[in-house]
Amino acid sequence: MTETNITPINSTPPILIKPPISKKKKILSITLTVLSILFIVISVIGATLFFTVYVPGQKLYAQALTLQTDIDQLKAAVNDKDLVATKSQLTNLRAKLKDLRSSSQKFSYLQALPYAKDYYLDSQRVFTIGEHGLDTAEIVITAIEPYQDFLGLKGSGVDSSKTTEDRIAFLTQSIEGLLPHLDTIEKKIVEIDNIIEEIDINRYPETYKNINVHSIFNQGKETLSEVKNLISNGKPIISKTSWLLGKDKPRNYLVIFQNDGELRPSGGFWTAYATLKVDNGKVIPGPASNIYDLDDKLLSSIPAPRQIKAYHINVPYLNLRDSNLSPDFPTGAKIFLETYYKVISKKEQFDAVVALDTQVLVDLVAVLGKLDTRVGTFTTEPDKRCDGCPKIIYDLEWISGRPRDYIEKDRKGFLGPVMSALLANAMGSAKDKIPLLGEAFFKNIHQKHIMFYFPDEEIQASAQLVNIAGNITPTDSKTDYFHLNDANFASAKSNIFITQKIKHEITTNQGRVEHKVSVTYTNPSPGSNCNLEKGDLCLNAPKYRDMFRFYVSPGSQLIKMTGSEVEPVLYEELGKQVFEGFYGNKYPLYAQSSSKTSIQYTSSVAASKDYTLLLQKQPGTKAVEYELLVNDKEFEKFSWVADKVVKISL
């Protein structure tokens, strides 16, 4: 029988599809990465030649060292958003790279020598990569120059008094002009990728002068592959950007607010919704209401599913607010749309469903400085009443959740004016705020605090390929998979305080891959006084109840689960093997304490030198401290904030 035991431990912004501008910024980062790799590899080769062919080798080595200064200056220009300086540095780097290549070709005779031939050919490959990288960067500069005012770049000659709304209207009118640039960039990146594949990094030391050569090289390859896929898969969405911005006719959006303080499988408790209209780039807020109003109109008689019956308290029927049991956001979004149409009975159809959580509000208000609304002024200053959480979080929870001695039908109706004020402030923001708002918006998409669902199948397929849909990603038989999904069934906002730490151990045995994943949940804050008669706000539940599920590659076999007070439940869902557990009735996570769950299983994916593992993050979660060990050796430590691909030679 599978072993089960307990191991306690004491102790909103404009709703726009991501424009290609953000890809361009990432491509500039790719160029810098490629140039950094170029510097490292040339330095190693130059150092080798320094000792074998002293005089010419010394000259080449010195030239390679000066290249790093130019790369640093280019990085500074890009980080400073100085388009003129960036163009100048690119021109300077091209000249330096040409001189360095010319000097290296004095060693062409090395092609006739064993071993030395490989190093020489690698040097020429790296020079070609550098040249392609500079070509790509110049294409990016040409592409973004018309939009430098929209991006808030230095050197813009456009009237800075223009509002964000004006700039979005301009972008809407000209977005199609970016597509030819993307085609050219994609070709260049494919060429770079093909050349990089010809370089065997194992010929070089893992570290050189405290530089992690292998790590930087492999990270560069992964990032390059990510951008290549992003451009290729994202073009269908980019070609629809004008459509999505309502250029031909207004588009309608349904926005779901997920309260990540009460974590649920798709990112948070569904607490409220709003509607938006986008007309030629102009965002017009519509009606907003709370989910309870929909549930009151729905009067569900559908029996609650197994998980609700087993782990929730006194919930016999399936309410809309509890229907995001799937970790796959498109699944929940379809349910919401169907229910909305059934209850509201409106003919107007929505072109997209967008999910937002509280992190989006925090990040955007942090850029704006403050948010004045008719229900109050919100800031992101630390609030002692919630152990330093952003004040906007406590204020919104207080408005919506404070005890009342009267019945208030629309206690979450404040979200409408808050959203309207946020849009008005963002759309009318000063020029210097635009890049910061854009960065916050795109960061929240990347980290799954914003997700999209499109009824249009073509757009939805593209959204899933570029990973903005919050879906459980399909994987092939050669790619391993891991996803941890938690559901707070304590009916409080304890996830404001709870943190997670993961230790993931991978071992191989006769070609099989075994995983042991330990998850430590820590609630460092004191519990709230949840006696509603006293009028206190119940944020941190004294006892936290959690359904946890591990989604892994289909066909994987469970060895052992610990930390669950129920027998593990095994089933297949969304093309994955699921191992489900629960704690909270007998052994809850108490405030100011920790608890641990763990799972051990054999993967259906075999070990190989090209072993790949996709770590897919749950939407709405905070950064997770992640430690990955391979065959008892530390492989990597990182902050898990977004989906991550790990490649290991097993």
N, C-alpha and C positions, 0 to 999 in steps of 0.2 A: 504494500500500500504506500502511496506517496506520503512522505513525512510532512507534517504540519506542526509548527510550534511558534510560540510568541517570544519575541526578543525585545522586551522593553529596556530602555536605557534611561536612567535618571539624569538627572542633572537640573468739436469735430470739424474737421477740415473739409475743403472741397473734395467731393468724391470723384476723383479723376483717375483714369488708368495711368499707371506709371509711364510717363513719356520717355522717349528714347534718350533724352538728355542725360538721365541718370546712368544709362549704359555707357554713354560717352565718357562720363567722369570715371567710371570703372575701367574703361579701356585705357584712359590716361594712366591709371594706377597699374594696369597690366604692362604698359610701356615702361614705366619706372621699374617694375619687377624684372622685366626682361633685361633692361640695362644693368640692373644690379647683378643679375646672374652673369651677364656679359663681363662685368668688372671682375667678379669672383673667379670665373673660369680662366679669363685672360691672365689674372694675377698668378693663379696656380701654374699655368703654362709658362708664363714669363719667369716665375721663380725657378722652375725646372731648367729653363734655358739659361738662366743666370749662372747656374753651376756647371752646365755642360758646354755652353758656347758663350763664354764670359762677356766679352765686350758687346756684341750685338744683343745678347740676352739682357744685359744691364740696361741698355737703352730702351728696349721694349718694355721691360718691367717698370722703368720710371714713367714711360708714357701711360701705361695702364693705371699707375697710381694717380696721375693727374686727372684721369678720366672720372674718378670717383668725385672729385671736387665739382666737376661740371654736372654730374648726376645729382649731387646734393643741391646745387643751385636750381636745377630744373624742378626738383621736388619742392623747393621753397616757393618757386614761382607758381606752381600748380596749387599748393596749399594756400597761397595768398590770393588765389583767384585772379592773378594778374595775367591777362591774355597776351598783352604786348611782350612782357618779360618771358612768358612761356615760349612764344614764337621765336624770340631772340635766342633763348637757350637751346631750342631744338636746332636752329641753324648752326650755332656754335658746336653742338655735340656732333652734328653730321660731319663737319669739317675735321674735328678731332678724331672721329671714328675712321674717316678716310685715311688720315695720316697714319693711324695705328695699324690699319690693315696693310698699308703699303710697307711699313716697317716689318710686319710679320712675314710678308711674302719673301723676304730675304732668306727665310728658312725653308723654302719650298723643297730644297734638296732632301729634307727629312722624310719626304714621301717615299723615298727609296729604302728607308731603314725600318726594320721591324720595331714594333712598339712605338717608336717615335712618330711613325706615320699617323697613328690613331690620334695622337695629341695635336699634331699639325692640322689634320682634317677637322678635328673638333673646333680648333681656333677659327678656321674659315667658316664653319657652320655658325659659330657664335657671332661672327661679324655680319653674316647674312641675316641672322635673326635680329641683330641690332638695327640694321638698315631697314628691314621690314617694320620693326617697331617704330622707328622714326617716321617712316612713311605713314603708318597707321595714325600716329599722333597728329601729323599734319592734316590728314583727312578729317580727323575729329575737330581740329581747330577750325578748318574751313566750314564744317557742318554746323558748328555752334556759334560762329560769329554773328549770324543774323539774330541769335537769341541771347546775346550777351547781356542785354538789359533785363530780360526775363530771369536770367540766372544771377543777376547782381554782380557781374564780373567787372573788374577794374578796366577803365578805358572805354566804357560805354558812353556813346554820345547821345543816347536817347533821353528824352525828358524824364528826369527822376520823379516828377510829380505824378506820373502815371500810376494808376492803381494796379494791384494784382489782377483785377478783373479785366482791365485794358490789355494787360500782357497775355492773359489766357485767351482773350479774343484774338489777339495777333497770332498766338500759337495755333489756335483752331483753324485759322485761315491758311496756314502754310505748312502744316504738319506733314502733308504728303511729300513735300520736297526733301524730307530727311531719308526717305526709303532708298534712293539710289546710293547715298552715302553708306547706308548700312550694308547694302550688297557688296560694295567695294571693301568695307572694313572686314566683312565676313571672309572674303577671299584672302585677304592679307593674313587674318588670324589662322585660317586653315593652312596657309603656306608656312607660317611660323610653327604651328603644331606639328606639321610633317617633319620639319627639320629637327625640332627638339627630340622627336622620337628616334632620330639617328644617333643621338648622343648617349653614350653609356656612362651615366654619372658614377657608376661603381669603379671606374678607372681612377677616380679622384678621391682624396681623403674625405672622411665625413666632416671634419672640421679643419679650417685653415686660418691661423691667426685669430682664434676665437670666433670665427665666422662658421656657422652651421651650413656648410656647403650643400650637403644632401638635402637637408630640411628645406632650405630656401629654394633649391632647384625643384623639388617635388611639389612644394606649395605653389610655385609659379606655374607648373604644369597643370595642377588642379584648377587654379584660378583661370588660366587660359581656357581650359576645357569648359569651365562654367560659363564664361563669357561667350564662347563660341555657341554653346547650346542656347544661352539666353537670347542671343541675336537671332539665331536660326529659328527657334521655337516662338520667339516673341513677335516676329514680323506680322503674323496674322492679326494680333491685337493692335500693333502699331498702325497697320493699314486701316483699322477700324476706329482709330482714335478720334477722328473728326466726327464719326457717327456717334461715338460714345459721349462726345462733348456737345452733341445736339446741333451740329452744323446744319443739317437738312431739316430737322424738326426736333422739338424738345424730347429728351429722354427722361424716363421716370426711374427713380431708385428707391428701394426700401432698405432702410438702415436699422439693423438690430444692435442694441446696446447689450454687451455681455459684461456682467460684473465679475471680473476676475478675482475679486475679494472672496467670492464664493465659487471656487473653481468647479467647472463642469467639463465634460469630455471635449466639447468643441471650443472651450476657452473661457467660459464663465456662465453664470446664471443669467438666463434671458430675462432681463428686467424691464425693458421698454423698447419702443420702436418709433421711427420717424420716417417721413417721406420727403424726398427731394426731387426737384425738377432742374435739369440742366439744359439751358437754352442758349446755343451758340457760345458756350463757355461760361455763361452766367449761371450761378447756383442760386436757386430759389427754394428756401425752406418751406415744407408743407406741414400738415398736421402731425402731431406726435402724441403718443399715449403710452400707458404702461401695459404690460402683458396681462396683468390680472383682469383688465377690462375685456380683453379678447376672450380670456378663459370664462369670464362671467357670461358672455354672449354665446360661447360655444357649448357650455353645460355638458362637458364630455361624459359619456357613459361607457367609453372604451376602457376595458379592464387594464390596469397598469401592467407593464411588462415585468418579466421575472426580476430584473435588477431593482426596480422600484419597490416591488412587493417585498423583496428579500432584505433590502438595505435602508430604504427610506422609512419614515415613521408616519403611520396613519394616512397613507396616500393610496386609496383603493383604485382611483381612476387615472388615466393618462392625461395630464394637463399639458397645454402647449408650453408652459414655462419649464416643464421637465422633459420635453421631447427631443432635446439635443443630447441623447444618450450615446450617439455615435461619435467617435473621434473624427469622423469624416465630415467636414463642414458642409459640402454640397448635399449630403444626405439630409442633414437637419434643415438646410435652407429650403429644400424642396417641400419638406413638411410644413415649414412656416408659410411659404407662399400658398400652398394648397389650402391651409387653414384660413389664412387671411382672406383669400377670395371667397371661401365658403361663408365666413362670418360677415364680412363687410359687404359682399355682393356688389362690388363695383366693376364696371366694365373696363376701367383703365388698367392696363397690364404694365408690370414692371420690367424694365430692361436689365436690371441687375439687383441682387441682394448684397448688401455690404455689412459686414460685422465689425464693430469697434469695441474695444475695451477701455478701461480707465487710463491705461498707460498712454493712449493717444491724447487724451485730454491733458494729462500731466505734461507731456513733452511739448505740445503746442502752446499751452499757457506759459510754460517756462520760457519759450522764445518771445512770446508777446509781453511778458512781464507781469501782467495781471489781466483779468477778464471781468469787466463790469457788465452785470446783467440786472434785470428787474427783480431777480430773487436774491441778489447779493453780489459782492465782489470776491472773486476767487484768485488765489495765488498758489504757488508751489512751495512756499516756505514750510520748513519742518513743523509739525504740530505735536506738542507734548501729549495731547490727549489720545494719540494713537501711536505712541512710542516713536515719534519722528516721521511718521508718514506724511506725504505732501498735504498741506492744509486743504486743498481742493477735494481730496479724497474724503477727509473727515467731514467737511461741510456738506458734501453731496449725500454721504451716508446719513448725516444728521437730519437733513431735510426730508429724505425719503423714508428713513427707518426709525425716527424718534418715536417713543411711545406717545399716544394721543388718548385723551379721554372723550373723544368724539369720533364719528365715522367721517373719513375724508375719502371721497371717491377717487380723486385723481392725485394721490399723494406723490406720484412721480411725474406729474405734468410739468415740473420745472425743467425737464430735459429739453423740451421744445425751445423755450427762450434761451437756455444755455447754448444749445446748438446754433440758434440764429445769431446770438452774440459772437460765438466763436467764428462762424463763417464771415460775419460782417467785419470783425477785426482782422481776420486773415486776408480777406479780399481787399481791404483798404490799407493794408500794412505798408510801411515804408520800404523803399528799395532794398535797404540793407538787411531787412528781415526775410526777404524772399528766399535766399539760398538756405537760411537756417530752417525756415518752415518746410522747405522742400526736403532737406536732409532728414528732418524729424518724421515727415510723412513717409518717405521711402524706407527709413530705418524700421518704422513700425510695420510696414508691409513685409520687409525681410524677416522680421522677428515674429510674424504672425499675430500682431495685435490688430492688424487690419486684414480682412480676407474678402474675396469676391466670389459670387456665384452668378453665372449668366445662363438664362434659359436658352439662349442661342447656342446650339451644340458646337458650332465651329469656334466661337469665341471662348466657350468654356473649355474646350479641348486645349486651346492655346494657353489659357490661363493656368491650367493644370501643368502644362509642360514648363512654363516659366515660374511655377511654384508660388502663385499668388492666390490660390483657391482654397488652401487649407485642407486639401484632400489627403487621404492615405495613399502614398505613392506606390504604384505597382513596381515590382522588381523582377528581373529575370532570374533564372535558376543559378546564375553565377554570382549574384549580388546578395549578400547577407543583409538582414534588416533588423532594426530594433526601435521600438517606440514605447515609452512609458506614458500611461494615461491615468490620471487621478480624477475622482469625482467626490466633491465635498457634499456629504449628506447630513451635515450637522446643522444646516439652516442658520448659519452665522457667517461672518466675513473673516474667518481665521486665516485665509490665505493671504491677507494683507501682511501677516506677521510670519507665516511659516516659510522656512527655507528648505531646500533639498540639497543633498550631496550624494553623488553616485560614484561607486567604485566598481569598475567593469573589468573583470579578469577574463582573458582569452587564453586558452591552452589548446595545444594540438596533440593528438594521440593517434598514430597510424592513419594519418590523413583526415581524421575527423576533427571538427572544431567544437570545443566545449566552452560555454559561456557561464560565468557566475557574476551576477549583477546584484550588488547590495545598495539599497537606497535608505539613507538616513533622513528622517523628517524631524526638523527641530522647530519648536515654537518657543522663542526666548522671552516672550512678553507675558505679563500677568493676564489672567482671564478677566473678561468683563463681568460686571454685575448684570446678569440677564434677567433680574426680577423686574419685569416691565412696570409693576405697580410703583416702583421707586423712580421711574422716569429716566432710567439710565439707558444709554445706547449699547445694545448687545453686538459688539463687533467680534471680539475674540472669545469663541466658545470655550468654556472650561474643559469640555471634552470634545475632541475632534473625531469625526467618523468619516472613513475614507474607503471607497471602492477603488482598488488599483488593478490595472490590467497591463500585462506585458504583451505587446504585439510583436511577433517574430516571424522568421521565414516559414512558409507553409511546409509541413512535414517534420518540423523540429520536435524533439522528444523531451518532455519534462523529466528531470532527475529528482529535483527537490524544490519545495517552496517553503520559506519560513516567514513568520510575521503575520500570517493570516489566521484569524480565529474561526474560519470556516474551511472546509475541504476545498482545495483548488478546483475551479471549474474550467474545463478545457473545451474549446470549440474553435471552429474556423469562421472567420468574418473578414470581409473586405480583402480577400485573397491572402490573409495572414493566419498563422496559428496564434490563438489567444490563450493566455494563462491568467485567470482571474482570481483575485482574493479580496478580503475585506477585513478591516479592524475598526472597532469603535463601540461595540455594545459591551463586550466583556473587557476588552483591553484598548481603550481609546488612547489617542495622543493627548496628554494633559497639557494645559498651558504651563509654560516654563519647564518643559521637559523635551525629551527626544524619544523616538522609537525607530525601529529598523525593520524593513522587509528585505527579502532576498529571493532570488530565483537562480536555479542551476539547470541548464538544459544543453542538449546536444543539437547543434544546428544541422539543417538539411543541406547546407552549402559546404562543400569540401574545402580543405586547405589547399592553397596554391600560392605560387610566387606573386600572382596578381590578385590576391584576395581583396575584395572590396566590401565594406560595411557602410550602409546608410543608417545614420542616427537621425531619426525624425522627431523633432521637438513638438510637444503638445502646445497648441495655441493658448495664449493668455498666461503662460507661466513666466516667472521671473528667471533670471540667470541661474543656472545650476552648476555648481562646482563639480567637474567631471574628471575622474582619474582613470586612465586606460592603461592596463598592464597586459603584456603579451609574453606568455611563457615565463611568468614570474619576474619579468623585467619591466620597469616603467617605460611606456611607449610615448605617452603624451598626457599633459594636464591642460585643461582649457575650460573656459566659461561657456557653457552650452546655452546659447541664446537663439540659435537658428539651426535649421537642418545642416548636417555636416556629413561629408563623405570621407571615410578613412580608408586608406590603402596600405596594406601590410603584406610583406613577403613572408608567407607561412610555409 
